[in-house]
């Protein structure tokens, strides 16, 4: 009982830290065993006391004391099961082992920490060395190296590395450029490497370099190398159920901006040959071709004209059937297709999609104003273009386009947009609107064409309602366009994950065409006669028929006056007048000479007859 009380008294004290508590526990045990052995005279009493102490310890450990966590310790179990002498020996040996283990673990942990710190320092030094080597080692290839590369098969890995290095240098040109090397040299080498690696011709890669920064240019070119996702447009005239999912088609809604678009990730069946496709539940249509129709926003009971040149679509009629779906088969749609071989597929798609309010035409788009007049409420002009926005669908564009071909497209587009504006009725109840779109990203085919139309017709740019976009250019290199061209919309594959596209919306303000004088910019010319190209002795007042008082203040002395430069039409009229007068003079002279010759001939004949 005394041992039990003594033990209970020792337990009521506060427990020291864990390691220290463990040592004190074994020490207290050893001292307690020695005390008991001194007062006991027989082994039986010692065993009884030891058994009682063991029972008391077992009860205290079960009650959740402060040293309960040490019950599972094998040294403690050996101590409780052994005799007094063995317990004292094992208690002292456990202290030595504990101290030895603790010192050994601390040494090992210190060694491990030092090893980790050394490895970290070596990794940082190696990283800094690599960065320094990269910034110092890269040099542009010499002429001899380029000539040697030209006589060997292209090394794609070397080209890719050099493109990446040039991009890195241009991103921080001042710090990373080679000594004595200009930016132009890096750009020229980058053009050559991009042309060799991706297969572009010099003209197209040069045009892209002028339009985009190097980092964005690489993203755009990489996006052209990947196909765009397959998209479906559900036919709202016939609702599309979730049958495609049951057929093994993995699809999702296209985006928040479209309620009728679906994007297809993969399909276990041909997506263009399902019973639902034949039953007109949906139409295969790229996401970019949704945009012009959404900008047009056709209404019911309107007259609309769709001039489609969808060169790279899966099938013609995507925009036309979308317009019919939005108008709910009301109103009239004139679908003009200039290529006769595509009329059959266009008509087939119209029948398949259940369209009944469309008239299919086969005219040259430039002649439509003579056929229809200005009766359309809305016109959608999907103009023919170079296709530089859909390279992922037609890789031949990379090396087949030239500056002359782009300029030919631009000239045709200017003619088509003027004809399209002339078919719009500005006095209609819903007002007259025109949407112009191309699948090109060239400025000369887009902003330059619209800037030309703004000068030639009474139209203005309005918002097309497509906010997920990039605005068009109002300045490009040395060119300056109308400020309202900021309302045009550009779409790129590396930004919007759709084909490159250009969309805008025009509102026709008047059916009257602006005069030639107001369509041309005014310039200041010197007072006096014009050049011999227009006409000798003809001044600007005689050509234009107007004085310069309205354009500026007449000043005396050597100062100049502000005058309007004659328009091209007036110059051509003046040339025609001069040429006609010249021809008339020559004709009069020739007639008079002929008359004199005939009169002389007749006189000679009469004299001969008189002599006979």
Secondary structure, DSSP 4 states (H G I P E B T S, - for coil): -HHHHHHHHHHTSPP--HHHHHHHHHHHHHHHHHHHHHH--SHHHHHHHHHHHHHHHHHHHHTT-TTGGGTT-HHHHHHHHS-HHHHHHHHHHHHHHHHHHHHHHHHHHHHHHHHHHHHHHHHHHHHHHHHHHHHHH--PPPHHHHHHHHTS---HHHHHHHHHHHHHHHHTHHHHSPTT--HHHHHHHHHHHHHHHH---HHHHHHHHHHS-HHHHHHHHHHHTSPPPEEEEE-TTS---THHHHTTEEEEEEETTEEEEEEEEEESS-TTSSHHHHTTSEEE--THHHHHHHHH---TT-EEEEE---TTSSSTTHHHHHHHHHHTT-SEEEEE-S-GGGHHHHHHHHHHTT--SEEEE---GGGHHHHH-S-BSEEEEE-----TT-TTT-TTHHHH--HHHHHHHHHHHHHHHHHHHHTB-TTSTT--EEEEEES---GGGTHHHHHHHHHHSSEEEE--S--SSEEPPSEETTEE--GGGGG-EEE-HHHHSS--EEEEEEEE--SSPPPHHHHSPP----SSB--TTT-TT-BHHHHHS--STTTS----TT-----PPPPHHHHHHHHHHHHHHHHHHHHHHHHHHHHHHHHHHHHHHHHHHHH-
